[in-house]
Amino acid sequence: MKNILLIAPGDPRDLSAGGAQRTNFLYEALRREGRVYTLIPVGGTFLEKQDAEWNIAWVCPMKRYSPTWFLDRLLSREVPFLHCPSGGILPQLAQLWPGVKFDYVVCRYAAWAVYTRAWQVAPLLLDVDDLPLESFQTIYASQCRMPAFLRMLVRRWQDAIFRKSAGLWIANAEQLSSLPAIPKGWLPNLPREPEREYSPSDRSRPQIISVGYLGYPANYEGIDTFLTEVWPTLHRNYPQLRYRIIGRELPLRFQERWSAYPNVEIPGFVEDLEEEYRNALFSVAPIYSGSGTCIKVLESLRMGRVCLCTPFAVRGLKDSKLLQNGLLVAEDADAFLKQAVSLLENEPERHRLESAGMAAVQAEFNFKLFSDSVEALIRAVER
């Protein structure tokens, strides 16, 4: 049986957000390949702990207040997803799981592979998920000092970690051709499955929703644009309509600004997301930056609700059957209003799109496809 080390930003049993769900799917797929040990990098030794039953350990790879630590803090302040290499995790692994020789190390995100020097452990299989260069160019370039220099730095940083990898996965199939000539594959983002028997029966109320991790700039900046450009007119025409914005860690300045809009509700994290979808007429994904693919778009369709979104939010989905089957794209504020009015006024067509979208996403984005992609890359690396 293979021994596989998974390096992930959080507990692989967590399902509270889109990125965590992808980690969980990867964890479950790897368990079909062998025995999985999980290492979660943390920022200080006071956060270290271990779950021996599940072979999960929280480890600080970098000595606090060392010169490298200060450099890492400086770099990640300018470009939050970048990390400097630590001294490596081999000493901690020998203490945590003595005598275990790893056949592969699988890492979620390039940043964590660099931070831990994962390639020193075993052949590295990197779940790129979001391309670092694309994330920088669409989210951070306009906000940082020396954008041209940092763009060059991110590109070289990205290329260097790709060269260290034995194989790569990426969430957006359209970007496969831009990856190095090594084993690689498409690892699709998947929507969360309902926790119980789920029927999107029409229990909807006069409200729409947006769902996402609100500590991520791509999410809160997009919703802020929707509130500024679309919501005032939509509310004026439909004064009973409510807009619920669901997600945790929204910056305070946006909480204060959004709360001033009429009929806007910001409940933060909710325990029962399925109920939120049931009660909504449709969802909105106004995303203009980021990388990878939007899980929230797929999740909405899986929960039987049409998703109205920007062209950027459907990157990586253009070859799927989701477009016009539950997934509606709006180029600008006027198009958002037109599409929203159509969904509000034409109930039979909205229900048709709900059924079509739910069927399409179940057929094209499922765990078997995900697990097969994980297995295929491992076999390719072995060959």
N, C-alpha and C positions, 0 to 999 in steps of 0.2 A: 504494500500500500504506500502511495506517495505521501510525503510530508510537505505540506504547502503552507508558507507563511503569507498571510494577508495583512498588508499595511493599509489601514483605513483611518479616515478622520474621526470616526465615531463608532459606537457599539454596533456590530453588524446585525443585532437583533432589533434595532431601532427602526420604526417605520413612520416617524413623525413628520418627515419632509421628503421632497423629491430626491435629493441627493442621498439621503439615508436609505430610501427604498432601493435605489440602484445598488448601494453597498450590500443590502440584504439579499437582493437577487444574485449578485456575484458570489456572495458567501454560500448561498444554497447551491448554486451551480458547482462551485469548487468542492463542496462536500460530496458530490457525486464522483469526484476524481480522486479523492484521498482524504487524509486527516488534515484538518485546517486548524492552524494556530493563528490567532489574531493579535497584532500589535497596534496600539493606538498611540501616536505621539502626543505628548502633552508638554506644556510650557514650563514646568517646574517639578522638582522631585517631590514636593509636597502633594502633587496630584497623582503620584504613582500608586497603583494598586494592582491586584491580580484576582481574576476569577478562575481558579484552578479547574473547576468542574467543566467550564466551557473553553478552556485554553485561551483565555483572553487576558491581555496585560496592557496596562496604561504605563508608558515609559517615557521619560524625558531623555532624548538622545544628546542634548547639548548642555554643557555646563553653564549654569547661570552666571552672568557678568563676566564671562570670558571675552576676549577680543572678537571671536567669531560670533558670539551671542549678540554683542552690540552691533556688529555689521549686519547680522540677520535682521535685527529690529529696524535698523535704518532702511534696509532694502525693502522689507515688507511694508514699511510705512509709505514708501513711494508707490510701490506696486504690491498690494496686499497679498496676492497669491504666490509671490516669489519667496523662496527660502535659500539660505546659504547651506552648503553641506556641513553636517556635524562631524564629530569624530567617528561616527558609525555606530551600529547597534549590535555588532558581533559580541562584545563583552556581556551586554544585557541578555542576549539570547542564550548564551552559555549558562547563565545563572538561572534564567527562567525555566528553560527546558533542557536540562543537561543531557547530553548524549543524543539529542535529536539532530539529524542531518537533513536539511531541507533540499528537496528536489527543485522547487520553484519558489520564487517570491513574487507575489501578485500585489501590485500597488495601485490604489485609487488616487489618481491625479499625479501629474509630474512633480508638483511641488513637494509632496510627501516622499517621493522617491529620492529627490535631491537631499532633502532635510535629513533623511536617515541613512543615506548612501546604500540604498537597498540592493544595488547591483553587486555589492561585496558578499552578500549572503548566498545567492544562488542565481541561476538565469532569471532575469527580470522580465515579467509579463506586465506591461503597463496599461492600465485602463486610463487612457488620455482623457476620455469623456469630453471635456471642453478644451479646445486648442488654446494654449496660453497666449499666443500672439493675437488671435482673434479677440479674446477677452480683453487684452490690453487695448487694442485699437478701438473697440466699441464702447468700453466702459471707462477706462482710466486715462487714456491719452490726453483728453481735453482738460483733465483736472490736475495733471502733475507738471512739475518743472522739467525742462529739457525733454520733451516728448520724443524728439527724433533720436536722441542718445539712448533713451530708455527702450524705445522700440527696437533698436539694434541690439541692445543688451538682452531683451526678452527673446528675440529671434535666436541669438547665439546660445542662450540658456536652454531654450526649447530644443534646438538641434543637438546640443551636447547630451541631454538626457535621452533623446531618441537613439543616439548612437550607442548608449549604454544598454539599451533594451534588446532582449532576444525576440520580443514580439509585442504588438500594439493592438489595442482596441480603440475604436472611436465611436461616438454616438451619432454623428452626422455622416451618413454613407457618402454624401457628395464630396467629402473631404479626403476620402481614402487615397485618391491619386496624389495628394500633396504630401503623403507620409513617405518615409524612407523605404527602400527596396528590401524590406525584411518581412517575415510573416506578420500579417495584420488582418483585421476583420472588423466588420460592423457589429457593434454590440448595442442594440437599440435600447433607448429608455423605455420603460414599461409603466403603464398606469397602475396605481394601487388597486388591488382587488377588494371588493366589498367584504367586510368581515363576517357578514351573515347573509342569508338569502335576501337578495336585493332586487327590488322592482321599482323602476323609476315611474311609478304610477303618478298621475297628475295630482300631486298634493301641493303644487306650486302656489306661491303667493306673489303679489305684485312687487317682486324684488329681483335684482340681478346680483351676481357675486364675482369677485376676483379672489383667487387663492394663490398663495406663494409665500416663500420666506421673505419677510419684509426687511430683513437686515441686509439684503442684497441690492445694490444700487440699481441693477437692471429692472428689478421688480418695482421698487418704490418710485423710481423716476418715470417709468411708463405709466403707472397708475396716476401719478401727479399730472402728467400730460392729459390723460383722459378726463380727469376732474376739471382741468382748466379749459379744455377745448370742446368737450362733448357733453359732460354732465349738466351744466347749467341749462342748455337748450332742451336736453332730454327731460330734465325735471320740470321745466316750464310747461312742456307739452303734456307730460304725464305726472301731475303733482302727487299722485298716490304711490308712485314707484319709489322703491328704496334701493340703495346700493350698499351691499355689505362687503367689506374688505377684510379678508381672513388671512391671518399669518402672524407670526411672532417677531419681536425685536424691531418694530418700526421705530426709526429715530424720532425723538421727541418733537423736533421742529415740524415734522410731517404730521404727527398726531394732532398738534395744535392747529395746523393749517387745514387739514382735511375735516376736522370736527366742525369747522365753521361753515361747511357746505350743508345745505338743507338735505335732509333724508339720507345722509351718509352715516353708516354705522361701522365702527372699527372694534370688533369684539376681540381681536388678537387671536391667540391660539384657541381652537375649539376641540372638544373631545370627540364630537360626533360629526365628522365631515360629511358623511353620507346624508345625514339629515339636512345639512346646509344645501347640498345639491338637490335633494328632493323638493325643498321649499323654494328653489330658485327657478325663474323662467328660463334663464340661460346664463352662461358665464362670459366674462370679458377678460382677454389676455392682451393688454396693450404693451407689448414688449418691443423695444427698439434697439437693444444692445445685449451683449452676452456671447455665449457660444454653445455648441452642442445642439440639443433639441429640447423643446419645452415639455416637461412631463405634465405640467398643469393642463396643457391642451389635450393630451391623450386622456388624462384622468377625467376631465369633464365629459368627453365622449363615452368613456367607460361607465360613467355614472348616469348616462342617458340624458345629458344636457348639451345642447348646441353650444359651441364656443365661437365667439366673435373675436377676431384677433388681427394683429398686424401682419404684413408680409414677413417681417423678421421672425415672428413667432412660429412660422411654418417651415423654417429652414430645415432641410433634411427630410421633409415630408412630401416634397413635390411629386414624387413618383408613387405615392400611396393613393389609395382610394378614399382617403379621408376628406380631401378637398371637395366641397359641395355635398359631402355626405356627413353633415353634422359640423363641419369645419368651414366657417365663413371668413373670408379675408377682406379687410377694409384698408384701403391705401391711405386715407386721410380722415379728418374729422367729419367731413360731409358724408363720406362713405360709411363711417361708423354710425352716424345718425340714421341714414337711409336703411342700413341693414337692421339696426335695432328696432326701428319703427315697423319694418316688415315682420320681424319675429314677434313683436308685441301685438300686432294687428291680425296676423294670419296664423291662428292657432293650429288648424289642420296641417299646414305646411311645416310648422315648427315641430309637431309630433312626428311627421314623416322623417324629417331630418334627424330627430333624436333616435329613432329606430335604426335608420341607415348608418348613422355614426357609431352606434353601439355595436352593431354587427361587424362593421369594417374594422374597428380597433381591436375587437376580440380575435378576428381572423389574422390580422397583420402584426399585432404586437402582443405576443404571449410568451410565457416562460419557456416553453419548449424551444422556440426560436432562439431565445436568449441563451439557454443552456447548450444548445447545439453549437452556437458560435463560440462559447467558452471552450467546449471540447475540441472543436475544429482547430482553434489556434494552438492549443496544447499539442495536438497530434502533429501539426505543421512544424512546430518548434522541435519536437522529438525527431522528426525526419531530417 
